[in-house]
Amino acid sequence: MSKKTETARDTQRLTDGLQRGEADAQEEFLRQYAPHAFRLIVQITANTQDAEELTQDTLLRAMQQIQRYDPQQASLETWVKHIAYRLTLNHLRKRPAPLLTLDSDNELFTEAEEEALQRAFAEADDERTELLQQALDDLPPDELTLINLFYYEDLPLAEIAFITEAPPGTVATRLHRIRKKLYHLILKQQQQ
């Protein structure tokens, strides 16, 4: 039996147990998926207390709505992250963060900008790492989440699209614009 088949069967057993309200299935679900939800939420909120509360809300909602889970659309982990993402953004909308915008947001990178950004990421030394971290700190939560999902969790565009309810092409465009914004934020920091 292949590992993928085994994983699909384990997921089916878990979701069946959740639908029947079995305590063992609930315990396994919490143990297995709480870390994934918490990691995503704390990246978005940067607040451990909010992340803990939102993680509980996410897992409770997922267990209550387990009959809506469709393994043909996404893995159970991705589905849980989708719920976490939506709940967290709704939570943050109640307390809006200041947004950064760029006048040239719709322009494509010039070749020189693209090369400079590639060098900045490729030749990361302490100074460049600090500049990048400062620029990342200036991103609004939804943009930082996309960066984290794509670069740090190494998720494919299709999974990010499912989590964020955006078409993969839109996710790719947003990632491109965020990279450009980071480039401009780093340039601005270097000029200060």
C-alpha positions in Angstrom: 0.0 0.0 0.0 1.4 3.4 -1.0 2.0 6.1 1.6 -0.5 8.4 -0.2 -3.2 5.7 0.0 -2.4 5.1 3.7 -2.6 8.8 4.4 -6.0 9.0 2.6 -7.3 6.1 4.7 -6.0 7.6 7.9 -7.7 11.0 7.0 -10.9 9.2 6.1 -10.9 7.3 9.5 -10.2 10.6 11.3 -13.0 12.5 9.6 -15.4 9.6 10.0 -14.6 9.6 13.7 -15.1 13.3 14.0 -18.5 13.1 12.3 -19.5 10.5 14.8 -18.2 12.7 17.7 -15.6 10.1 18.9 -13.4 11.5 21.6 -10.3 9.6 20.3 -10.8 11.2 16.9 -11.2 14.7 18.4 -8.0 14.2 20.5 -6.1 13.0 17.4 -7.4 15.9 15.3 -6.4 18.5 17.9 -2.9 16.9 18.4 -2.3 16.7 14.7 -3.7 19.9 13.3 -3.4 22.5 16.2 0.3 23.2 15.5 -0.4 23.9 11.8 -3.2 26.3 12.6 -1.3 28.0 15.4 1.8 28.5 13.3 -0.2 30.2 10.5 -2.3 32.3 12.8 0.7 33.5 14.9 2.5 34.5 11.7 -0.5 36.6 10.7 -1.3 38.2 14.1 2.2 38.3 15.7 0.3 37.9 19.0 0.5 34.6 20.9 -2.6 35.1 23.0 -4.7 36.0 20.0 -3.2 33.0 18.1 -4.0 30.6 20.9 -7.6 31.8 21.0 -8.0 31.8 17.2 -6.5 28.3 17.0 -9.1 27.0 19.4 -11.8 28.7 17.4 -10.4 27.3 14.1 -10.3 23.7 15.4 -13.7 23.9 17.0 -15.2 25.2 13.7 -13.4 22.6 11.7 -14.8 19.8 13.9 -18.3 21.3 13.7 -18.1 21.6 9.9 -16.1 18.4 9.2 -18.9 17.1 7.0 -18.1 19.9 4.6 -14.5 18.7 4.1 -13.9 17.4 0.6 -10.6 15.5 0.2 -10.9 16.0 -3.6 -10.4 19.8 -3.1 -7.6 19.9 -0.5 -5.8 18.0 2.2 -7.2 18.2 5.7 -4.3 20.3 6.7 -4.9 22.8 3.9 -8.6 22.9 4.7 -7.8 23.6 8.4 -5.4 26.4 7.3 -8.2 27.8 5.1 -10.5 28.1 8.2 -7.6 29.5 10.3 -6.8 32.1 7.6 -10.5 33.3 7.2 -11.1 33.5 11.0 -7.8 35.4 11.5 -8.5 37.9 8.8 -12.0 38.5 10.2 -10.5 39.0 13.6 -7.9 41.5 12.2 -10.6 43.4 10.3 -12.0 44.4 13.6 -8.7 46.1 14.4 -7.3 47.3 11.0 -3.6 47.6 10.7 -2.1 50.5 8.8 -1.5 49.6 5.1 1.5 50.5 3.0 1.0 51.2 -0.6 3.3 52.1 -3.5 2.4 54.4 -6.4 4.2 52.1 -8.8 2.4 49.0 -7.5 1.1 48.0 -11.0 4.3 48.4 -12.8 6.5 45.4 -13.6 10.0 45.1 -12.3 12.7 46.7 -14.4 15.5 44.3 -15.2 17.8 46.2 -12.8 15.2 46.0 -10.0 14.8 42.3 -10.5 18.6 41.7 -10.4 19.0 43.9 -7.3 16.2 42.0 -5.5 17.7 38.6 -6.5 21.1 39.7 -5.2 19.6 41.0 -1.9 18.0 37.6 -1.3 20.9 35.5 -2.7 23.7 37.3 -0.8 21.9 37.6 2.5 24.4 38.9 5.1 23.5 40.3 8.5 22.8 43.8 7.2 20.6 42.6 4.3 18.8 40.1 6.5 18.0 42.9 8.9 16.8 45.2 6.1 14.6 42.3 4.8 13.2 41.6 8.2 12.4 45.3 8.7 10.6 45.4 5.3 8.7 42.2 6.2 7.6 43.8 9.5 6.1 46.6 7.5 3.8 44.4 5.4 0.2 44.1 6.3 -0.9 40.7 7.7 -2.5 39.3 4.5 0.7 40.1 2.4 3.0 38.6 5.1 0.9 35.5 5.2 1.3 35.0 1.5 5.1 35.4 1.8 5.1 32.9 4.7 3.0 30.3 3.0 5.0 30.5 -0.2 8.6 30.9 1.0 8.7 29.5 4.5 6.1 26.8 4.3 6.9 26.0 0.7 3.3 25.5 -0.3 2.4 25.3 -4.0 0.2 28.1 -5.4 -2.8 25.8 -5.7 -2.8 25.2 -1.9 -2.3 28.9 -1.1 -5.1 29.7 -3.5 -7.4 27.3 -1.6 -6.4 28.7 1.7 -6.9 32.4 0.6 -9.9 31.7 -1.7 -8.1 33.4 -4.6 -7.3 32.0 -8.0 -3.6 30.7 -8.4 -2.9 33.5 -11.0 -4.1 36.1 -8.5 -1.8 34.6 -5.8 1.1 34.7 -8.2 0.4 38.3 -9.1 0.1 39.3 -5.4 3.3 37.6 -4.6 5.0 39.5 -7.4 3.6 42.8 -6.1 4.7 42.0 -2.6 8.2 41.2 -3.8 8.3 44.6 -5.5 7.0 46.3 -2.4 9.7 44.6 -0.4 12.3 45.8 -2.9 11.1 49.4 -2.6 10.9 49.2 1.2 14.5 47.9 1.4 15.7 50.7 -1.0 14.0 53.3 1.2 15.6 51.8 4.3 19.1 51.9 2.7 18.6 55.5 1.8 17.8 56.5 5.4 
